[in-house]
Amino acid sequence: MCTAFLKEAKWHKSGHKPSLEEYMQNGWISSSVPTILLHLFFSDQSLDIIVSYNHHVVLPPSSVLLTISPLLRSVMEELARGDTMKSIQCHMYETGASEAEARAYIRRMIGVAWNDLNLEKKSCCLHPGFVEAAINLGRVAQCVYQYGDGHGCPDKAKTVDHVRSLLVHPVPLD
């Protein structure tokens, strides 16, 4: 993961503009999905799954969700902070698409990732807890970033309200 972060820092420092594919290949690691899942389910099987990433359908879509879902809301704030190009800018640079077209393309990528995760959940031979954790990472990304940057600028997002309704004022079950 540190190597992936370093690669992004080198891109920024050198002014390198990665292709969307290059960005996503690095982003699946920098998204922290493999690290989180490895810590949740440490076993020989989970280590094999993460090492042979391309052979297991559950990791790529979960990584896509954690890599690009936040960017639909927080990309301008991140660029203003001096971060490297994100998926939207990579697609715009690579294809000449407008920002609206690039956002639509990224939304389609998110839809495909959800379809892949839902199919994988039904037919996966991996431990159900591992698959559910991968799906939950995508759910968290969607929840935190659905109405704004719930991580970088939580005061401007509905994330604070979501946390309060879950933990401070939960719905009674009786």
PyMOL commands that set and color helices and strands:
alter all, ss='L'
color gray80, all
select helices_A, chain A and resi 2-14+20-30+33-40+44-51+53-55+59-68+71-80+87-95+99-123+128-145+154-156+159-168
alter helices_A, ss='H'
color red, helices_A
deselect
rebuild
show_as cartoon
